[in-house]
Structure formats: structure tokens, C-alpha cells
Amino acid sequence: MERKPKRRTRERILETSLRLFNGFGEPNVTTTFIADELDISPGNLYYHFRSKDEIVNTIFGAFEHEIEGVLAAPSARQADVEDMWLFLHVLFEAVWKYRFLYRDLNDLLSRNRLLEIHFKRLLEQKVRTATALCEGLAASGELRAQHGEIAALATNMVVVATYWLSYEYVRNPRNLQEGEMIARGAYQVMSLVAPFLADRSRALFERLAAAYVSS
């Protein structure tokens, strides 16, 4: 059998760092911890990354690339309620994959200027995408809201989506489950939209909620 090529050390450092950041929190993980986990010398790690911030920034770059693809997807066509629900699930999957960025967000932004700038842009893009989704529903008669209501709704959707993981972590820090976090997060964001939905879309929301959220 043909042997698979070994992963490069740089890739292993990024994968291990992401796992450790997610598991222990970025502030609690040092470069020495990462090197020990990989069974490499600190000098070997520093050959690839000059600092922990450089590792964080590289991981954030991968996250930013993935999330921008998610945020661009709904603009391809006018979305319905089911599309919005699916979009939220995919969004929360990305949040979970890079969960340390959201759980340690305030600490990271306070000392990392690059993340501060780029995360601000990312929030603005999330608001634009949420606004476009709501405006699409309104244009098709599936959502009953005025322009000002849509603007406030889009902002509230982004606030809940951004800080939902922090809430779930505080609520259950030692047994946080991926599937539960994603389903509950998507439901909570959709619950903000539900009061504005027309009858047919509201009925669809209720069916989706029953399928995805346990009582």
C-alpha cells in the first residue's frame, strides 16, 4: 500500500494549536505547551512561527476565509426560512470549529490589533448578510417588517450569534456539546425572526423548531 505523506510540521502546529486553544482557552496555552504536545523543540516551533500571536493570526485567517464563504452563500438567490435556518447551522458549525475565537473574544481583541480590525469587519459583513436575508423574506411577503425593524433585527441576530457560545459555555462549561450548541444557537437566532414571519413561514419555522430543538 502507498503510504500517505507525513503532514508538514507547520500544518501540525496549526492543527494542534487550534485543538489546544479550543480545549483550554487561548490565554492558557503557551508555545511551550504546544511544542510539548507535538513532541518538538521550542526552537522548531519558532522556526515556523515567531510567536503565539502569529499562530493565532494564521488560524484566524483560515477562519476568516471559511466564514466569508458562508456569509456570501445566501446572496446567490432569494432565501426562504429553511435557507435561513440552514445558513445559521453552517455559521454555527464554523463558530464551533474555531470556538476559542468567540469564547476568548474580548481578551484577544484587547491585545491583538489585527484581530480587532478584521473581526470588526466580519461583524459588519454578518449584519449585511442578515439584513439581506431579512429583506429577501420581506420582498417575497414572508416577513412583515419595516426598514428600521429589519435593521434592528439584523443587528440583534448578529449579537446573539456572536455571543451565544459564551452563554452556552457559562451555562454548561464542563459538558458543552457541539450538536446542542449549534441547534440551540440556530433556534435562538431564528426565534428573533419568528414574530415577523407571515403565516406560512411561521408554520414552517414551528416545524423546523420541533425537529431541531428538543423540549
Sine and cosine of phi, psi and omega as CSV:
sin_phi,cos_phi,sin_psi,cos_psi,sin_omega,cos_omega
0.00,0.00,0.61,-0.79,0.02,-1.00
-0.97,0.26,0.78,-0.62,-0.01,-1.00
-0.98,0.20,0.63,-0.78,0.07,-1.00
-0.96,0.30,0.63,-0.78,0.03,-1.00
-0.92,0.40,0.57,-0.82,0.02,-1.00
-0.92,0.39,0.58,-0.81,0.07,-1.00
-0.92,0.39,0.60,-0.80,0.01,-1.00
-0.92,0.40,0.45,-0.89,-0.04,-1.00
-0.86,0.51,-0.64,0.77,0.00,-1.00
-0.86,0.51,-0.70,0.71,0.02,-1.00
-0.90,0.43,-0.64,0.77,0.01,-1.00
-0.90,0.43,-0.62,0.79,0.03,-1.00
-0.89,0.46,-0.70,0.71,-0.02,-1.00
-0.92,0.40,-0.70,0.72,0.00,-1.00
-0.90,0.44,-0.70,0.71,-0.01,-1.00
-0.92,0.38,-0.66,0.75,0.02,-1.00
-0.88,0.48,-0.69,0.72,0.02,-1.00
-0.87,0.49,-0.69,0.73,0.01,-1.00
-0.89,0.45,-0.69,0.73,-0.01,-1.00
-0.94,0.34,-0.67,0.74,0.05,-1.00
-0.86,0.51,-0.69,0.72,0.00,-1.00
-0.91,0.41,-0.60,0.80,-0.08,-1.00
-0.99,0.16,-0.62,0.79,-0.12,-0.99
-0.91,-0.42,-0.17,0.99,-0.09,-1.00
1.00,-0.03,0.73,-0.69,-0.07,-1.00
-0.84,0.55,-0.66,0.75,-0.02,-1.00
-0.89,0.45,-0.37,0.93,-0.07,-1.00
-1.00,-0.07,0.03,1.00,-0.04,-1.00
-0.92,-0.39,0.83,-0.56,0.02,-1.00
-0.97,-0.22,0.23,-0.97,0.07,-1.00
-0.91,0.42,-0.53,0.85,0.06,-1.00
-0.90,0.43,-0.67,0.74,0.05,-1.00
-0.86,0.52,-0.71,0.70,-0.01,-1.00
-0.89,0.45,-0.72,0.70,0.00,-1.00
-0.88,0.47,-0.67,0.74,0.03,-1.00
-0.88,0.47,-0.67,0.74,0.00,-1.00
-0.89,0.46,-0.57,0.82,-0.01,-1.00
-1.00,0.05,-0.17,0.99,-0.08,-1.00
0.86,0.51,0.71,0.70,0.10,-1.00
-0.81,-0.59,0.24,-0.97,0.01,-1.00
-0.98,0.17,0.46,-0.89,0.10,-1.00
-0.83,0.56,-0.57,0.82,0.03,-1.00
-0.89,0.45,-0.61,0.79,0.06,-1.00
-0.90,0.45,-0.67,0.74,0.03,-1.00
-0.89,0.45,-0.71,0.70,-0.03,-1.00
-0.93,0.36,-0.33,0.94,0.10,-0.99
-0.90,0.43,-0.55,0.83,-0.03,-1.00
-1.00,-0.07,-0.57,0.82,-0.02,-1.00
-0.67,-0.74,0.82,-0.58,-0.09,-1.00
-0.96,0.28,-0.33,0.94,-0.04,-1.00
-0.36,-0.93,0.19,-0.98,0.07,-1.00
-0.92,0.40,-0.59,0.81,0.03,-1.00
-0.86,0.51,-0.59,0.81,0.03,-1.00
-0.92,0.40,-0.59,0.81,0.09,-1.00
-0.91,0.42,-0.74,0.68,0.01,-1.00
-0.86,0.52,-0.71,0.70,-0.04,-1.00
-0.90,0.43,-0.60,0.80,0.03,-1.00
-0.93,0.38,-0.68,0.73,0.05,-1.00
-0.89,0.45,-0.67,0.74,0.03,-1.00
-0.88,0.47,-0.60,0.80,0.05,-1.00
-0.87,0.50,-0.66,0.75,0.05,-1.00
-0.91,0.41,-0.68,0.73,0.05,-1.00
-0.87,0.49,-0.71,0.70,-0.03,-1.00
-0.87,0.49,-0.65,0.76,0.02,-1.00
-0.89,0.46,-0.70,0.72,-0.01,-1.00
-0.92,0.40,-0.71,0.70,-0.10,-1.00
-0.94,0.33,-0.52,0.85,0.05,-1.00
-0.91,0.41,-0.58,0.82,0.09,-1.00
-0.91,0.42,-0.64,0.77,0.04,-1.00
-0.90,0.43,-0.71,0.71,-0.06,-1.00
-0.94,0.35,-0.43,0.90,-0.01,-1.00
-0.99,0.14,-0.39,0.92,-0.13,-0.99
-0.86,0.51,-0.71,0.71,-0.09,-1.00
-0.92,0.40,-0.29,0.96,-0.05,-1.00
-0.97,0.23,-0.14,0.99,-0.04,-1.00
-0.91,0.42,-0.51,0.86,0.04,-1.00
-0.40,-0.92,0.21,-0.98,0.00,-1.00
-0.93,0.37,0.83,-0.56,-0.11,-0.99
-1.00,0.01,0.43,-0.90,0.16,-0.99
-0.93,-0.36,-0.09,-1.00,-0.07,-1.00
-0.88,0.47,-0.64,0.77,0.00,-1.00
-0.91,0.42,-0.63,0.78,0.07,-1.00
-0.89,0.46,-0.65,0.76,-0.01,-1.00
-0.90,0.43,-0.67,0.74,0.01,-1.00
-0.89,0.47,-0.70,0.71,0.02,-1.00
-0.89,0.46,-0.67,0.74,0.04,-1.00
-0.84,0.54,-0.69,0.72,0.00,-1.00
-0.91,0.42,-0.62,0.79,0.04,-1.00
-0.89,0.46,-0.71,0.71,0.00,-1.00
-0.91,0.42,-0.63,0.78,0.04,-1.00
-0.88,0.48,-0.73,0.68,-0.02,-1.00
-0.94,0.35,-0.44,0.90,0.10,-0.99
-0.90,0.44,-0.65,0.76,0.05,-1.00
-0.92,0.38,-0.64,0.76,0.06,-1.00
-0.86,0.51,-0.68,0.73,-0.01,-1.00
-0.92,0.39,-0.68,0.74,-0.03,-1.00
-0.86,0.52,-0.61,0.79,-0.01,-1.00
-0.90,-0.43,0.70,0.71,-0.22,-0.98
-0.90,0.43,-0.42,0.91,0.01,-1.00
-0.89,0.46,-0.50,0.86,0.01,-1.00
-0.89,0.46,-0.58,0.81,-0.01,-1.00
-1.00,0.07,-0.64,0.77,-0.03,-1.00
-0.94,0.35,-0.59,0.81,-0.02,-1.00
-0.97,-0.25,0.40,0.92,-0.20,-0.98
-0.84,0.55,-0.80,0.60,-0.09,-1.00
-0.88,0.47,-0.64,0.77,0.01,-1.00
-0.91,0.41,-0.68,0.73,0.00,-1.00
-0.89,0.45,-0.71,0.71,-0.05,-1.00
-0.92,0.38,-0.49,0.87,-0.04,-1.00
-0.94,0.35,-0.32,0.95,-0.07,-1.00
-0.75,-0.66,0.14,0.99,-0.01,-1.00
-0.74,-0.67,0.98,-0.21,-0.09,-1.00
-0.90,0.43,-0.61,0.79,0.00,-1.00
-0.89,0.46,-0.72,0.69,0.03,-1.00
-0.90,0.44,-0.62,0.79,0.01,-1.00
-0.84,0.53,-0.73,0.68,-0.03,-1.00
-0.93,0.36,-0.74,0.67,-0.10,-0.99
-0.96,0.29,-0.57,0.82,0.01,-1.00
-0.94,0.35,-0.55,0.83,0.08,-1.00
-0.88,0.47,-0.70,0.72,0.04,-1.00
-0.89,0.45,-0.62,0.79,0.00,-1.00
-0.90,0.43,-0.66,0.75,0.06,-1.00
-0.88,0.48,-0.66,0.75,0.02,-1.00
-0.89,0.46,-0.64,0.77,0.04,-1.00
-0.92,0.39,-0.61,0.79,0.05,-1.00
-0.88,0.47,-0.67,0.75,0.02,-1.00
-0.90,0.43,-0.67,0.74,0.02,-1.00
-0.89,0.46,-0.66,0.75,0.00,-1.00
-0.92,0.39,-0.70,0.71,0.04,-1.00
-0.88,0.47,-0.64,0.77,0.03,-1.00
-0.89,0.45,-0.70,0.72,0.00,-1.00
-0.89,0.45,-0.64,0.77,0.04,-1.00
-0.89,0.46,-0.73,0.68,-0.01,-1.00
-0.92,0.39,-0.64,0.77,0.02,-1.00
-0.91,0.41,-0.56,0.83,0.07,-1.00
-0.90,0.43,-0.68,0.74,0.06,-1.00
-0.90,0.43,-0.64,0.77,0.01,-1.00
-0.91,0.42,-0.66,0.75,-0.01,-1.00
-0.90,0.44,-0.52,0.85,0.01,-1.00
-1.00,0.01,0.05,1.00,0.02,-1.00
0.99,0.16,0.15,0.99,-0.04,-1.00
-1.00,0.01,-0.22,0.97,0.00,-1.00
-0.70,-0.71,0.76,-0.65,-0.06,-1.00
-0.95,-0.31,0.99,-0.13,-0.02,-1.00
-0.39,-0.92,0.54,-0.84,0.07,-1.00
-0.99,0.11,0.16,-0.99,-0.06,-1.00
-0.84,0.55,-0.73,0.68,0.00,-1.00
-0.90,0.44,-0.59,0.81,0.03,-1.00
-0.93,0.38,-0.63,0.77,0.02,-1.00
-0.91,0.42,-0.66,0.75,0.02,-1.00
-0.87,0.49,-0.71,0.70,0.02,-1.00
-0.92,0.38,-0.64,0.77,0.00,-1.00
-0.88,0.47,-0.71,0.70,-0.01,-1.00
-0.88,0.48,-0.68,0.74,0.03,-1.00
-0.89,0.45,-0.70,0.72,0.01,-1.00
-0.90,0.44,-0.60,0.80,0.05,-1.00
-0.87,0.49,-0.68,0.73,-0.02,-1.00
-0.93,0.36,-0.62,0.78,0.03,-1.00
-0.87,0.49,-0.75,0.67,-0.02,-1.00
-0.91,0.41,-0.69,0.73,-0.01,-1.00
-0.89,0.45,-0.59,0.81,-0.05,-1.00
-0.96,0.29,-0.62,0.79,-0.11,-0.99
-0.95,-0.31,0.11,0.99,-0.01,-1.00
-0.90,0.44,-0.65,0.76,0.00,-1.00
-0.88,0.48,-0.64,0.77,0.03,-1.00
-0.88,0.48,-0.67,0.74,0.03,-1.00
-0.88,0.47,-0.73,0.68,-0.01,-1.00
-0.90,0.44,-0.59,0.80,0.00,-1.00
-0.92,0.40,-0.66,0.75,0.04,-1.00
-0.92,0.40,-0.63,0.78,-0.04,-1.00
-0.92,0.38,-0.59,0.81,-0.07,-1.00
-0.50,-0.86,0.94,0.34,-0.16,-0.99
-0.93,0.38,-0.42,0.91,-0.12,-0.99
-0.99,-0.17,-0.08,1.00,-0.04,-1.00
-0.54,-0.84,0.73,0.69,-0.01,-1.00
-0.98,0.19,0.84,-0.55,-0.06,-1.00
-0.96,-0.27,0.67,-0.74,-0.06,-1.00
-0.85,0.53,-0.81,0.59,-0.08,-1.00
-0.87,0.49,-0.65,0.76,-0.01,-1.00
-0.92,0.38,-0.67,0.74,0.00,-1.00
-0.89,0.46,-0.68,0.73,-0.03,-1.00
-0.92,0.40,-0.74,0.68,-0.04,-1.00
-0.91,0.42,-0.71,0.70,-0.02,-1.00
-0.93,0.38,-0.62,0.79,0.02,-1.00
-0.90,0.44,-0.73,0.68,0.02,-1.00
-0.87,0.49,-0.66,0.75,0.01,-1.00
-0.89,0.45,-0.69,0.72,-0.03,-1.00
-0.90,0.43,-0.64,0.77,0.04,-1.00
-0.92,0.39,-0.69,0.72,0.01,-1.00
-0.91,0.42,-0.48,0.88,0.03,-1.00
-0.90,0.44,-0.46,0.89,0.09,-1.00
-0.93,0.36,-0.55,0.84,-0.03,-1.00
-0.99,0.17,-0.54,0.84,-0.16,-0.99
-0.77,0.64,-0.71,0.70,-0.03,-1.00
-0.88,0.47,-0.32,0.95,-0.02,-1.00
-1.00,-0.09,-0.10,1.00,-0.10,-1.00
-0.98,0.22,0.61,-0.79,0.11,-0.99
-0.94,0.33,0.19,-0.98,-0.18,-0.98
-0.80,0.60,-0.77,0.64,-0.07,-1.00
-0.90,0.43,-0.70,0.72,0.00,-1.00
-0.94,0.34,-0.56,0.83,0.04,-1.00
-0.91,0.41,-0.63,0.78,0.03,-1.00
-0.90,0.43,-0.63,0.77,0.04,-1.00
-0.91,0.42,-0.66,0.75,0.06,-1.00
-0.85,0.53,-0.71,0.71,-0.01,-1.00
-0.88,0.47,-0.64,0.77,0.02,-1.00
-0.92,0.39,-0.68,0.73,0.02,-1.00
-0.90,0.43,-0.65,0.76,0.01,-1.00
-0.88,0.47,-0.66,0.75,0.00,-1.00
-0.91,0.42,-0.53,0.85,-0.05,-1.00
-0.98,0.21,-0.57,0.82,-0.15,-0.99
-0.98,-0.17,-0.40,0.92,-0.10,-0.99
-0.90,-0.44,0.83,-0.55,0.02,-1.00
-0.97,0.24,0.47,-0.88,-0.01,-1.00
-0.97,0.23,0.00,0.00,0.00,0.00
